[in-house]
Amino acid sequence: MKALLSRQPGPPETLELAETPDPVPAAGEILIAVDACALNFPDVLVIEDKYQYKPARPFAPGGEVSGTVEAVGEGVTAFKPGDRVIADTRFGGLATKATAAEEDAFHLPDGFDPTDGAALLFTYGTTIYALLDRGELKAGETLLILGAAGGIGLSAVEIGKAVGARVVAAVSSEEKAAAVREAGADEVVIYPRGPLDKDASKALAAAFKAATGEDGADVIYDPVGGDYAEPALRSIGWEGRYLVTGFTAGIPRLPLNLTLLKSCDVRGVFWGAFARRHPEKNRAYIAQLFTWWGEGKIRPRVSRTWPLAEGATAIAHLASRQAIGKVVVTMR
């Protein structure tokens, strides 16, 4: 098979397209002939040894794939060769074949495009867990989303609207503002590129407060962090829930006196660990996503695709934070 390999820590240009032996599914695993692999920000970090896990090299980045089951390992009962699937492979997805644990794979229903399907699990899986479980978001509440034009952000716009929330989307450009409005956002805040000085931070906090309204945000969904976290926290409402999802702009330091004054919660969101600890609950959430997708309430938005040979360019594009929606590498 062909795979885009990381042989040493470094930026995307260090990746190497190579021929490697086909993987063999172990007990409890399936072998997938990969159609598409969606990229996520951890793929930018893992190749530079900056992520929380460090796979043994050489490895292919990419943890979110769609494809067809080619073989099954001992004990697998939920899948058979020929089944269309999407799966969380953790890594190894930027290859023409990949293995996944049975519990990390899901049937892709007929009529759903495999390129779009590859872009569902990480973003929408994270967001449905974040907003419904950790954020306890309810109809009529106000949801503020940072980085709202990325894959995670757009999934939050759509799921927020599916739940019946009022959605305030924060983005960094007019082009991204158009994308979140098209996805259903009720209000849009355009914030400046960081780093933010004290005056810029105060101005952004004022903009968030104006957009969220007098009562503030009930839930804040933050996959960005950095200098944007404190201004967002200042706009939270009484007993609001601040969801820590990622740090594309760096790990922030939050002034905890604000949590006292607002009697609010700061809650972590780690979907991967949740899915492994509570697989049946996670499957119910994924089933809900397919229902919403079929009803037209959500739709994975793939902004660009690249062939496997140009996968390093795709990762670099994601790292530039210019992407709107998801970036996908296709194998065929």
Residue pairs with C-beta under 8 A, 6 or more apart in sequence:
1 19
1 20
1 21
1 22
1 23
1 95
1 96
1 97
2 17
2 18
2 19
2 20
2 95
2 96
2 308
3 17
3 18
3 20
3 60
3 92
3 94
3 95
3 96
4 15
4 16
4 17
4 18
4 60
4 61
4 62
4 94
4 95
4 308
4 311
4 312
5 15
5 16
5 17
5 18
5 20
5 57
5 58
5 59
5 60
6 14
6 15
6 46
6 47
6 57
6 58
6 59
6 60
6 61
7 14
7 16
7 57
7 58
8 14
8 57
9 47
9 48
9 49
10 47
10 48
11 47
11 48
11 316
11 319
12 44
12 47
12 312
12 313
12 315
12 316
12 319
13 312
13 316
14 47
15 47
15 61
15 311
15 312
15 315
17 308
17 309
17 311
18 58
20 95
22 31
22 97
23 31
23 92
23 97
23 98
23 99
24 31
24 99
25 31
25 71
25 72
25 73
25 76
25 99
26 73
26 99
27 73
27 74
27 75
28 73
28 74
28 75
28 76
28 101
28 102
28 103
29 72
29 73
29 76
29 99
29 100
29 101
29 102
30 69
30 71
30 72
30 73
30 76
30 79
30 85
30 87
30 99
30 100
30 102
30 105
31 69
31 70
31 71
31 72
31 73
31 97
31 98
31 99
32 65
32 67
32 68
32 69
32 70
32 85
32 87
32 89
32 97
32 98
32 99
32 100
32 105
33 67
33 68
33 69
33 70
33 96
33 97
34 65
34 66
34 67
34 93
34 95
34 96
34 97
34 98
34 331
35 65
35 66
35 67
35 68
35 114
35 115
35 118
35 330
35 331
35 332
36 65
36 66
36 67
36 114
36 115
36 117
36 118
36 305
36 328
36 329
36 330
36 331
37 62
37 64
37 65
37 93
37 94
37 95
37 98
37 118
37 311
37 328
37 329
37 331
38 62
38 64
38 65
38 118
38 119
38 122
38 151
38 302
38 326
38 327
38 328
38 329
39 61
39 62
39 64
39 314
39 315
39 318
39 326
39 327
39 328
39 329
40 63
40 64
40 122
40 123
40 151
40 318
41 246
41 248
41 318
42 51
42 63
43 61
43 62
43 63
43 315
43 318
44 315
44 318
44 319
45 51
46 53
46 54
46 55
46 61
46 91
47 61
47 315
53 90
55 91
59 91
59 92
60 91
60 92
60 93
60 94
60 95
60 98
61 91
61 93
61 94
61 315
62 89
62 91
62 92
62 93
62 94
62 95
62 311
62 329
63 88
63 89
63 90
63 91
63 92
63 93
63 122
64 86
64 87
64 88
64 89
64 93
64 118
64 119
64 121
64 122
65 86
65 87
65 89
65 93
65 98
65 100
65 118
66 84
66 85
66 86
66 87
66 108
66 114
66 115
66 117
66 118
67 84
67 85
67 87
67 98
67 114
67 331
68 82
68 83
68 84
68 85
69 79
69 80
69 81
69 82
69 83
69 84
69 85
70 81
70 97
71 81
72 79
72 80
72 81
72 102
75 102
76 102
77 102
78 102
78 105
79 85
79 102
79 105
79 107
83 107
84 107
84 108
84 110
84 114
85 100
85 105
85 106
85 107
85 108
86 105
86 106
86 108
86 114
86 117
86 118
86 120
86 121
87 98
87 100
87 104
87 105
87 106
87 121
88 100
88 104
88 105
88 121
88 122
88 272
88 275
89 98
89 99
89 100
89 104
90 104
90 272
92 98
92 99
94 308
94 311
94 329
95 308
95 331
96 308
96 331
103 279
104 275
106 121
106 283
106 286
108 114
108 117
109 290
109 294
112 290
112 293
115 302
115 305
115 328
115 330
116 299
116 300
116 302
117 300
118 328
119 151
119 300
119 301
119 302
119 325
119 326
119 328
120 289
120 293
120 300
121 286
122 151
122 271
123 151
123 152
123 154
123 155
123 300
123 326
124 155
124 159
124 289
124 298
124 300
125 271
125 275
125 282
125 285
125 286
125 289
126 152
126 155
126 245
126 269
126 271
127 152
127 155
127 156
127 159
127 221
128 159
128 285
128 288
128 289
129 269
129 271
129 274
129 275
129 282
129 285
130 156
130 221
130 243
130 245
130 269
130 271
131 137
131 143
131 156
131 159
131 160
131 163
131 219
131 221
131 243
132 159
132 163
132 285
133 274
133 281
133 285
134 241
134 243
134 267
134 268
134 269
135 143
135 219
135 221
135 241
135 243
135 267
136 219
136 241
137 143
137 160
137 163
137 165
137 218
137 219
138 163
138 164
138 165
138 218
139 163
139 164
139 165
140 164
140 165
140 166
141 165
141 166
141 218
141 219
142 165
142 166
142 168
142 212
142 213
142 215
142 216
142 217
142 218
142 219
142 237
143 156
143 160
143 165
143 166
143 167
143 168
143 217
143 218
143 219
143 220
143 221
144 168
144 170
144 208
144 211
144 212
144 217
144 219
144 220
144 221
144 232
144 235
145 153
145 156
145 157
145 160
145 167
145 168
145 169
145 170
145 185
145 220
145 221
146 153
146 170
146 220
146 221
146 222
146 223
146 224
146 228
146 229
146 232
147 153
147 170
147 171
147 222
147 223
147 224
147 248
148 154
148 156
148 157
148 169
148 170
148 171
148 176
148 180
148 185
148 188
149 169
149 171
149 172
149 173
149 176
149 177
149 179
149 180
149 324
149 325
150 223
150 248
150 321
150 323
150 324
150 325
151 301
151 323
151 325
151 326
151 327
152 223
152 245
152 246
153 169
153 171
153 180
153 221
153 223
154 179
154 180
154 183
154 301
154 324
154 325
155 298
155 300
156 167
156 221
157 167
157 169
157 180
157 183
157 184
157 185
158 183
158 184
158 292
158 297
158 298
158 299
159 292
159 298
160 167
161 167
161 184
161 297
162 292
162 297
162 298
165 218
165 219
166 186
166 187
167 184
167 185
167 186
167 187
168 185
168 186
168 187
168 188
168 189
168 208
168 211
168 212
168 217
169 177
169 180
169 181
169 183
169 185
169 187
169 188
169 189
170 188
170 189
170 190
170 191
170 208
170 228
170 232
171 177
171 179
171 180
171 188
171 189
171 190
171 191
172 190
172 191
172 192
172 193
172 321
173 190
174 190
175 324
176 324
177 188
177 190
179 301
179 324
179 325
180 188
181 188
183 301
187 211
187 212
188 211
189 204
189 207
189 208
189 211
191 204
191 207
191 228
192 200
192 204
194 226
194 227
194 228
194 249
195 226
195 227
196 204
196 227
196 228
196 231
201 227
201 230
201 231
202 231
204 228
204 231
205 230
205 231
205 232
205 234
205 235
207 231
208 217
208 231
208 232
208 234
208 235
209 216
209 234
209 235
211 235
212 235
212 237
215 237
215 238
216 235
216 236
216 237
216 238
216 240
216 262
217 232
217 235
217 236
217 237
217 240
218 237
218 240
218 241
219 240
219 241
219 242
219 243
220 232
220 233
220 235
220 236
220 240
220 241
220 242
220 243
221 243
221 245
222 228
222 229
222 232
222 242
222 243
222 244
222 245
222 246
223 245
223 246
223 248
224 246
224 247
224 248
224 249
225 244
225 246
225 247
225 248
225 249
225 250
225 251
225 252
226 247
226 248
226 249
226 250
226 251
226 252
227 249
227 250
227 252
228 249
228 252
229 252
229 254
230 252
230 254
230 255
230 258
232 242
233 242
233 254
233 255
233 258
233 259
233 264
234 258
236 242
236 258
236 262
236 264
237 262
237 264
238 262
238 263
238 264
239 262
239 263
239 264
239 265
240 262
240 264
240 265
241 264
241 265
241 267
242 264
242 265
242 266
242 267
243 267
243 268
243 269
244 266
244 267
244 268
244 269
245 269
248 321
254 266
258 264
259 265
259 266
274 281
274 282
275 282
289 298
292 298
293 299
293 300
300 325
300 326
301 324
301 325
301 326
302 325
302 326
302 327
302 328
303 323
303 324
303 325
303 326
303 327
304 314
304 317
304 323
304 327
304 328
305 327
305 328
305 329
305 330
306 313
306 314
306 327
306 328
306 329
306 330
307 329
307 330
307 331
308 329
308 330
308 331
310 329
311 329
314 327
314 328
314 329
317 323
317 327
318 327
